[in-house]
Amino acid sequence: RCFEEVLGIEEAEVLLRRVVFHYTPKHASWLNMAEIEIGILDKQCLEDRRWHDRDALTAEADAWQQRRNAERRSIEWTFTQQDADRKMQQHYVS
């Protein structure tokens, strides 16, 4: 309904036909990884900058991503298997 109020019924229906909902587990580690990467992109590339158009933004973000991939940068997890075992011990079945 929110889309209808902003876009009008016809345009909202066209847009909503293109939307695909993907339900993910609440504790999905890949989601955390995505959030971390988006945060890094924001801090290193996007923060405090204005973009004249979408093409300029896309080009800058693509260049940043290519540099990050070339450097083989990755997320270093500090939460270990032992930490997980200790935290989740009460939920384990003996």
ZIWOPE-V57862 format. One record per run of one state. SS is the DSSP state (2 for helix, 1 for strand, 0 for the rest). FROM is the first residue (numbers start at 1). TO is the last residue. If there is no record, write none. Layout:
ss={SS/SS}
from={FROM/FROM}
to={TO/TO}
This chain:
ss={0/2/0/2/0/2/0/2/0/2/0}
from={1/2/8/9/19/29/47/54/71/81/92}
to={1/7/8/18/28/46/53/70/80/91/94}
